[in-house]
Amino acid sequence: MTAASEGRRGLRRAGALFAGLLVGVARSLGTDEVLHLLKLYPRGESMSDALFVLATAYRTVYSVLGSYVAARLAPDRPMWHAMILGYAGVVVSGIGAAATWNHQPSLGPHWYPLALVAICLPCSWLGGRIREMRMQRLAAQT
């Protein structure tokens, strides 16, 4: 493999990770904003536990989708790309949990940031696994 083709592969890897991250984060933040505009999520005050459950649910779906996108766009090793997003999510969510833990006024229940940390790896694995299963199905059809 030439240096140029290896460089392109590296750019494709980075692009796949960026696209997966963008899908997950942009959809989560976009949904948050829509729910604020619809006045389902309050601004400047804490939400009910039910609304935090809703936020956790759609973040779970978007995390799986983002990991699938990264795996789908990856030039090779789709599961590896999906899991990289999962590990990045654990780090970022962990930092967020630590930074907001004792925030006054409270930003919400303590279970919520812990749930965000907990869902990162399973969601990433599922997104990567869905891609692997689709690849296997496509290979069996040929």
Backbone as a chain_set.jsonl record, in Angstrom:
{"seq": "MTAASEGRRGLRRAGALFAGLLVGVARSLGTDEVLHLLKLYPRGESMSDALFVLATAYRTVYSVLGSYVAARLAPDRPMWHAMILGYAGVVVSGIGAAATWNHQPSLGPHWYPLALVAICLPCSWLGGRIREMRMQRLAAQT", "coords": {"N": [[0.845, -1.164, 0.0], [0.542, 2.169, -0.854], [1.92, 5.285, 0.357], [0.224, 7.416, -0.161], [-2.268, 6.167, -0.56], [-2.608, 5.047, 1.944], [-2.771, 7.367, 3.439], [-5.19, 8.418, 2.455], [-6.895, 6.452, 3.393], [-6.632, 6.843, 6.137], [-7.794, 9.385, 6.332], [-10.387, 8.713, 5.588], [-11.071, 7.064, 7.715], [-11.012, 8.918, 9.856], [-12.99, 10.638, 8.913], [-15.222, 8.933, 8.964], [-15.493, 8.508, 11.722], [-15.95, 11.151, 12.555], [-18.339, 11.734, 11.191], [-20.095, 9.851, 12.368], [-20.032, 10.751, 15.025], [-21.076, 13.322, 14.666], [-23.682, 12.726, 13.756], [-24.817, 11.483, 16.041], [-24.499, 13.46, 18.116], [-25.521, 15.866, 16.977], [-28.175, 15.17, 16.425], [-29.106, 14.599, 19.019], [-28.792, 17.108, 20.352], [-30.342, 18.666, 18.645], [-32.888, 17.499, 18.963], [-33.255, 18.065, 21.668], [-33.464, 20.876, 21.478], [-35.774, 21.196, 19.872], [-37.684, 20.101, 21.601], [-37.512, 21.975, 23.641], [-38.459, 24.236, 22.266], [-41.047, 23.415, 21.775], [-41.957, 23.631, 24.253], [-41.946, 21.461, 25.947], [-39.695, 20.754, 27.3], [-38.466, 22.511, 30.023], [-36.941, 25.774, 30.263], [-34.154, 26.876, 32.048], [-34.879, 25.727, 34.45], [-35.111, 22.761, 36.461], [-35.863, 19.544, 35.066], [-38.509, 17.067, 35.094], [-38.193, 13.669, 36.304], [-39.318, 11.94, 34.416], [-38.975, 13.315, 32.0], [-36.211, 13.29, 31.847], [-35.86, 10.568, 31.499], [-36.99, 10.316, 28.966], [-35.111, 11.85, 27.495], [-32.849, 10.244, 27.863], [-33.686, 7.981, 26.482], [-33.946, 8.816, 23.733], [-31.332, 9.629, 23.295], [-30.038, 7.204, 23.518], [-30.97, 5.827, 21.225], [-29.96, 7.548, 19.225], [-27.238, 7.289, 19.72], [-26.735, 4.63, 19.011], [-27.378, 4.839, 16.291], [-25.45, 6.755, 15.435], [-23.081, 5.313, 15.87], [-23.499, 3.225, 14.127], [-23.408, 4.632, 11.691], [-20.719, 5.48, 11.701], [-19.479, 2.962, 11.572], [-20.489, 2.086, 9.138], [-19.402, 3.872, 7.289], [-16.73, 3.429, 7.602], [-13.526, 2.515, 6.307], [-12.526, 0.021, 6.817], [-12.63, -2.524, 9.397], [-15.257, -2.159, 10.896], [-16.504, -2.509, 13.459], [-14.514, -1.675, 15.216], [-14.373, 1.07, 14.664], [-16.946, 1.866, 15.474], [-16.778, 1.285, 18.21], [-14.751, 2.997, 19.045], [-16.088, 5.427, 19.05], [-17.787, 4.844, 21.176], [-16.005, 4.601, 23.377], [-15.0, 7.205, 23.393], [-17.354, 8.517, 24.031], [-17.78, 7.563, 26.644], [-15.67, 8.822, 27.985], [-16.205, 11.606, 27.525], [-18.838, 11.823, 28.548], [-18.347, 11.024, 31.164], [-16.678, 13.084, 32.065], [-18.502, 15.166, 31.88], [-20.395, 14.305, 33.787], [-18.867, 14.404, 36.142], [-18.272, 17.137, 36.213], [-20.73, 18.328, 36.606], [-21.812, 17.256, 38.875], [-22.099, 18.241, 41.606], [-23.338, 20.611, 41.098], [-24.919, 23.692, 41.725], [-27.753, 25.652, 41.185], [-29.253, 22.376, 41.124], [-28.675, 20.392, 38.248], [-30.167, 18.306, 37.56], [-31.233, 14.883, 38.198], [-28.89, 12.633, 39.766], [-28.716, 10.145, 38.586], [-29.011, 10.489, 35.866], [-26.615, 11.582, 34.398], [-24.982, 9.415, 34.965], [-26.321, 7.366, 33.675], [-25.946, 8.167, 31.041], [-23.203, 7.742, 30.755], [-23.195, 4.985, 31.107], [-24.611, 3.966, 28.88], [-23.025, 4.302, 26.649], [-20.994, 2.369, 25.667], [-22.526, -0.096, 25.239], [-24.387, 0.854, 23.302], [-22.71, 1.643, 21.214], [-21.51, -0.785, 20.581], [-23.792, -2.151, 19.667], [-24.534, -0.609, 17.409], [-22.25, -1.075, 15.787], [-22.464, -3.854, 15.57], [-24.895, -4.193, 14.203], [-24.132, -3.176, 11.729], [-22.141, -5.068, 11.029], [-23.749, -7.369, 10.803], [-25.363, -6.665, 8.642], [-23.41, -6.527, 6.665], [-22.632, -9.214, 6.566], [-25.02, -10.363, 5.663], [-25.214, -9.175, 3.125], [-22.912, -10.274, 1.955], [-23.608, -12.961, 1.894], [-25.595, -12.952, -0.009], [-24.31, -12.647, -2.387]], "CA": [[0.0, 0.0, 0.0], [1.347, 3.382, -0.957], [1.704, 6.282, 1.407], [-0.949, 8.213, -0.527], [-3.5, 5.409, -0.297], [-2.717, 4.94, 3.401], [-3.237, 8.68, 3.89], [-6.619, 8.507, 2.146], [-7.591, 5.547, 4.312], [-6.66, 7.534, 7.426], [-8.805, 10.442, 6.24], [-11.698, 8.06, 5.589], [-11.316, 6.642, 9.097], [-11.346, 10.122, 10.63], [-14.284, 11.103, 8.415], [-16.26, 8.028, 9.471], [-15.674, 8.819, 13.146], [-16.558, 12.475, 12.663], [-19.733, 11.635, 10.74], [-20.849, 9.156, 13.407], [-20.142, 11.672, 16.157], [-21.981, 14.389, 14.269], [-25.044, 12.186, 13.729], [-25.294, 11.296, 17.412], [-24.54, 14.707, 18.888], [-26.424, 16.835, 16.348], [-29.562, 14.728, 16.625], [-29.442, 14.777, 20.435], [-28.958, 18.533, 20.636], [-31.485, 19.131, 17.859], [-34.11, 17.047, 19.628], [-33.371, 18.899, 22.871], [-33.94, 22.211, 21.111], [-37.17, 21.077, 19.437], [-38.507, 19.901, 22.795], [-37.564, 23.281, 24.318], [-39.34, 25.111, 21.489], [-42.413, 22.928, 21.991], [-42.216, 23.873, 25.679], [-41.974, 20.21, 26.703], [-38.551, 20.884, 28.2], [-38.398, 23.887, 30.55], [-35.654, 26.472, 30.19], [-33.725, 27.516, 33.275], [-35.306, 25.011, 35.65], [-34.886, 21.324, 36.332], [-36.938, 18.77, 34.451], [-38.976, 15.907, 35.844], [-37.503, 12.419, 35.976], [-39.889, 11.385, 33.183], [-38.329, 13.974, 30.862], [-34.846, 12.775, 31.769], [-35.974, 9.234, 30.895], [-37.176, 10.565, 27.532], [-33.814, 12.274, 26.948], [-31.989, 9.067, 27.839], [-34.177, 7.079, 25.432], [-33.553, 9.22, 22.384], [-29.876, 9.605, 23.205], [-29.674, 5.806, 23.274], [-31.227, 5.558, 19.806], [-29.021, 8.323, 18.422], [-25.905, 6.716, 19.908], [-26.676, 3.444, 18.149], [-27.354, 5.325, 14.913], [-24.147, 7.363, 15.163], [-22.079, 4.249, 15.79], [-23.747, 2.52, 12.866], [-22.898, 5.478, 10.612], [-19.25, 5.376, 11.719], [-19.128, 1.627, 11.087], [-20.877, 2.003, 7.724], [-18.489, 4.684, 6.484], [-15.344, 3.038, 7.854], [-12.929, 1.776, 5.195], [-12.269, -1.336, 7.302], [-12.878, -2.708, 10.831], [-16.408, -1.352, 11.311], [-16.753, -2.561, 14.904], [-13.488, -0.857, 15.855], [-14.787, 2.463, 14.528], [-18.106, 2.07, 16.344], [-16.358, 1.263, 19.613], [-13.989, 4.224, 19.318], [-17.087, 6.419, 19.464], [-18.258, 4.47, 22.507], [-15.011, 4.98, 24.378], [-15.001, 8.672, 23.457], [-18.566, 8.877, 24.759], [-17.557, 7.31, 28.069], [-14.792, 9.881, 28.506], [-16.9, 12.897, 27.519], [-19.953, 11.747, 29.496], [-17.764, 10.975, 32.501], [-16.242, 14.447, 32.401], [-19.736, 15.931, 32.116], [-20.97, 13.884, 35.068], [-18.031, 14.941, 37.221], [-18.343, 18.603, 36.228], [-22.053, 18.81, 37.013], [-22.315, 16.445, 39.987], [-22.519, 19.056, 42.756], [-23.739, 21.926, 40.591], [-26.053, 24.322, 42.399], [-28.817, 24.699, 41.464], [-29.087, 21.059, 40.521], [-28.977, 20.266, 36.822], [-30.995, 17.123, 37.377], [-30.914, 13.763, 39.086], [-27.562, 12.061, 39.56], [-28.756, 8.944, 37.753], [-28.987, 10.824, 34.444], [-25.281, 11.542, 33.793], [-24.455, 8.052, 35.076], [-26.95, 6.601, 32.6], [-25.28, 8.532, 29.778], [-21.932, 7.015, 30.73], [-23.469, 3.547, 31.012], [-25.138, 3.536, 27.583], [-22.072, 4.536, 25.553], [-20.397, 1.172, 25.072], [-23.514, -0.996, 24.636], [-24.95, 1.451, 22.082], [-21.693, 1.583, 20.17], [-21.402, -2.187, 20.169], [-24.981, -2.493, 18.89], [-24.399, 0.029, 16.097], [-21.252, -1.832, 15.034], [-22.975, -5.205, 15.315], [-25.888, -4.083, 13.126], [-23.372, -3.041, 10.476], [-21.527, -6.36, 10.716], [-24.791, -8.292, 10.355], [-25.749, -6.26, 7.275], [-22.316, -6.929, 5.776], [-22.735, -10.664, 6.414], [-26.181, -10.64, 4.829], [-24.847, -8.806, 1.77], [-21.931, -11.238, 1.46], [-24.311, -14.214, 1.633], [-26.421, -12.786, -1.202], [-23.484, -12.665, -3.607]], "C": [[0.895, 1.232, 0.0], [1.011, 4.346, 0.17], [0.466, 7.118, 1.113], [-2.241, 7.465, -0.223], [-3.698, 5.206, 1.204], [-3.212, 6.254, 3.99], [-4.721, 8.867, 3.633], [-7.43, 7.629, 3.09], [-7.699, 6.183, 5.702], [-7.691, 8.654, 7.435], [-10.21, 9.851, 6.244], [-12.053, 7.57, 6.988], [-11.762, 7.828, 9.948], [-12.709, 10.655, 10.21], [-15.43, 10.247, 8.924], [-16.542, 8.325, 10.941], [-16.358, 10.17, 13.335], [-18.026, 12.434, 12.267], [-20.593, 10.945, 11.794], [-21.068, 10.035, 14.619], [-21.157, 12.771, 15.851], [-23.433, 13.915, 14.267], [-25.596, 12.07, 15.151], [-25.482, 12.597, 18.161], [-25.547, 15.687, 18.285], [-27.882, 16.437, 16.545], [-29.988, 14.911, 18.082], [-29.708, 16.242, 20.754], [-30.14, 19.123, 19.872], [-32.808, 18.736, 18.491], [-34.325, 17.829, 20.917], [-33.988, 20.254, 22.522], [-35.392, 22.183, 20.652], [-38.083, 20.922, 20.649], [-38.574, 21.164, 23.659], [-38.544, 24.208, 23.594], [-40.803, 24.712, 21.642], [-42.864, 23.099, 23.441], [-42.459, 22.579, 26.465], [-40.826, 20.163, 27.696], [-38.526, 22.319, 28.709], [-37.005, 24.48, 30.352], [-35.362, 27.095, 31.552], [-34.222, 26.87, 34.555], [-35.157, 23.514, 35.387], [-36.115, 20.635, 35.742], [-37.363, 17.648, 35.388], [-38.159, 14.682, 35.454], [-38.016, 11.813, 34.679], [-39.25, 12.021, 31.947], [-36.869, 13.549, 30.731], [-34.831, 11.355, 31.199], [-36.153, 9.368, 29.384], [-35.854, 10.95, 26.866], [-32.851, 11.093, 26.856], [-32.394, 8.131, 26.701], [-33.743, 7.546, 24.051], [-32.05, 9.334, 22.239], [-29.366, 8.186, 22.962], [-29.83, 5.469, 21.791], [-30.207, 6.281, 18.934], [-27.588, 7.822, 18.57], [-25.717, 5.467, 19.054], [-26.555, 3.882, 16.694], [-25.999, 5.935, 14.557], [-23.046, 6.328, 15.037], [-22.251, 3.434, 14.52], [-23.18, 3.324, 11.689], [-21.373, 5.399, 10.552], [-18.807, 4.031, 11.165], [-19.407, 1.499, 9.594], [-19.894, 2.741, 6.835], [-17.026, 4.281, 6.632], [-14.781, 2.252, 6.666], [-12.624, 0.318, 5.552], [-12.608, -1.363, 8.796], [-14.057, -1.88, 11.353], [-16.655, -1.362, 12.827], [-15.747, -1.692, 15.657], [-13.898, 0.612, 15.811], [-15.979, 2.771, 15.432], [-17.67, 2.163, 17.803], [-15.487, 2.461, 19.983], [-14.953, 5.329, 19.751], [-17.604, 6.118, 20.861], [-17.281, 4.873, 23.594], [-14.905, 6.497, 24.512], [-16.218, 9.156, 24.236], [-18.434, 8.658, 26.248], [-16.716, 8.427, 28.676], [-15.544, 11.204, 28.609], [-18.056, 12.896, 28.517], [-19.454, 11.702, 30.934], [-17.298, 12.336, 32.964], [-17.467, 15.315, 32.696], [-20.369, 15.589, 33.448], [-20.182, 14.478, 36.23], [-18.183, 16.456, 37.346], [-19.676, 19.112, 36.768], [-22.574, 18.153, 38.288], [-22.86, 17.278, 41.141], [-22.941, 20.458, 42.344], [-24.96, 22.431, 41.348], [-26.514, 25.511, 41.581], [-28.605, 23.411, 40.676], [-29.467, 21.074, 39.046], [-29.816, 19.031, 36.528], [-30.568, 16.013, 38.31], [-29.545, 13.17, 38.759], [-27.588, 10.829, 38.672], [-28.6, 9.281, 36.279], [-27.569, 10.841, 33.839], [-24.639, 10.15, 33.897], [-25.042, 7.159, 33.991], [-26.288, 6.912, 31.262], [-23.924, 7.843, 29.652], [-22.187, 5.537, 30.447], [-23.929, 3.103, 29.627], [-24.113, 3.603, 26.453], [-21.567, 3.251, 24.901], [-21.431, 0.192, 24.516], [-24.124, -0.443, 23.345], [-23.956, 1.38, 20.928], [-21.516, 0.162, 19.662], [-22.593, -2.557, 19.288], [-24.936, -1.871, 17.501], [-23.397, -0.696, 15.217], [-21.744, -3.218, 14.659], [-24.031, -5.2, 14.211], [-25.186, -3.97, 11.784], [-22.735, -4.367, 10.081], [-22.562, -7.35, 10.194], [-25.263, -7.945, 8.945], [-24.674, -6.659, 6.275], [-22.359, -8.437, 5.524], [-23.897, -11.045, 5.505], [-25.875, -10.311, 3.372], [-23.867, -9.798, 1.156], [-22.615, -12.564, 1.126], [-25.155, -14.147, 0.372], [-25.611, -12.853, -2.486], [-22.931, -14.035, -3.9]], "O": [[1.867, 1.321, 0.75], [-0.021, 4.239, 0.833], [-0.263, 7.491, 2.032], [-3.193, 8.043, 0.302], [-4.832, 5.194, 1.683], [-3.992, 6.25, 4.943], [-5.438, 9.405, 4.476], [-8.514, 8.01, 3.531], [-8.733, 6.074, 6.361], [-8.385, 8.853, 8.433], [-11.124, 10.423, 6.839], [-13.21, 7.654, 7.401], [-12.759, 7.753, 10.666], [-13.498, 11.079, 11.055], [-16.489, 10.767, 9.277], [-17.7, 8.385, 11.354], [-17.243, 10.31, 14.179], [-18.866, 13.035, 12.937], [-21.7, 11.4, 12.084], [-22.162, 10.064, 15.182], [-21.996, 13.103, 16.689], [-24.318, 14.634, 14.73], [-26.712, 12.509, 15.426], [-26.526, 12.812, 18.778], [-26.343, 16.277, 19.015], [-28.728, 17.293, 16.805], [-31.114, 15.333, 18.347], [-30.729, 16.578, 21.356], [-30.856, 19.979, 20.392], [-33.739, 19.539, 18.551], [-35.452, 18.214, 21.228], [-34.915, 20.717, 23.187], [-36.165, 23.069, 21.015], [-39.142, 21.548, 20.712], [-39.577, 21.4, 24.332], [-39.356, 24.881, 24.229], [-41.691, 25.565, 21.64], [-43.99, 22.761, 23.805], [-43.098, 22.597, 27.517], [-40.953, 19.61, 28.789], [-38.561, 23.254, 27.909], [-36.015, 23.752, 30.285], [-36.218, 27.76, 32.136], [-34.008, 27.41, 35.641], [-35.087, 23.07, 34.241], [-37.247, 21.092, 35.904], [-36.666, 17.324, 36.349], [-37.515, 14.66, 34.405], [-37.241, 11.234, 33.918], [-39.01, 11.334, 30.955], [-36.348, 13.459, 29.619], [-33.894, 10.981, 30.495], [-35.543, 8.627, 28.614], [-35.519, 10.436, 25.798], [-32.121, 10.961, 25.874], [-31.535, 7.555, 26.034], [-33.221, 6.749, 23.271], [-31.535, 9.148, 21.137], [-28.365, 7.997, 22.272], [-28.929, 4.894, 21.179], [-29.652, 5.691, 18.007], [-26.803, 7.925, 17.628], [-24.663, 5.274, 18.448], [-25.727, 3.357, 15.95], [-25.46, 5.657, 13.486], [-22.168, 6.457, 14.183], [-21.273, 3.005, 13.909], [-22.545, 2.76, 10.798], [-20.801, 5.265, 9.47], [-17.865, 3.963, 10.375], [-18.638, 0.867, 8.869], [-19.587, 2.279, 5.736], [-16.175, 4.742, 5.872], [-15.478, 1.42, 6.086], [-12.481, -0.52, 4.661], [-12.848, -0.311, 9.388], [-13.859, -0.985, 12.175], [-16.982, -0.325, 13.405], [-16.107, -1.041, 16.638], [-13.782, 1.32, 16.811], [-16.017, 3.816, 16.08], [-18.144, 3.026, 18.543], [-15.496, 2.89, 21.136], [-14.678, 6.073, 20.693], [-17.835, 7.036, 21.648], [-17.681, 5.424, 24.619], [-14.739, 7.016, 25.616], [-16.12, 10.103, 25.016], [-18.916, 9.467, 27.04], [-17.023, 8.92, 29.762], [-15.526, 11.851, 29.656], [-18.236, 13.865, 29.255], [-20.074, 12.282, 31.825], [-17.495, 12.707, 34.121], [-17.467, 16.1, 33.644], [-20.83, 16.477, 34.165], [-20.764, 14.993, 37.185], [-18.218, 16.993, 38.453], [-19.742, 20.208, 37.326], [-23.678, 18.47, 38.732], [-23.976, 17.037, 41.603], [-22.903, 21.386, 43.152], [-25.912, 21.687, 41.581], [-25.673, 26.362, 41.291], [-27.869, 23.379, 39.69], [-30.456, 21.692, 38.652], [-30.136, 18.75, 35.373], [-29.653, 16.18, 39.116], [-29.102, 13.205, 37.611], [-26.573, 10.497, 38.059], [-28.108, 8.455, 35.509], [-27.345, 10.16, 32.839], [-23.856, 9.753, 33.034], [-24.351, 6.297, 33.448], [-26.094, 6.015, 30.442], [-23.542, 7.41, 28.565], [-21.484, 4.917, 29.648], [-23.663, 1.968, 29.233], [-24.328, 3.007, 25.398], [-21.71, 3.079, 23.691], [-21.237, -0.316, 23.412], [-24.35, -1.196, 22.398], [-24.335, 1.086, 19.794], [-21.389, -0.066, 18.46], [-22.415, -3.214, 18.262], [-25.264, -2.533, 16.517], [-23.654, -0.913, 14.032], [-21.473, -3.703, 13.561], [-24.059, -6.104, 13.375], [-25.599, -4.598, 10.809], [-22.786, -4.75, 8.912], [-22.29, -8.09, 9.249], [-25.533, -8.839, 8.144], [-24.987, -7.081, 5.161], [-22.147, -8.885, 4.397], [-23.773, -11.945, 4.674], [-26.233, -11.077, 2.477], [-23.975, -10.13, -0.024], [-22.229, -13.224, 0.161], [-25.409, -15.175, -0.256], [-26.167, -13.09, -3.559], [-22.219, -14.215, -4.888]]}, "num_chains": 1, "name": "protein.A"}
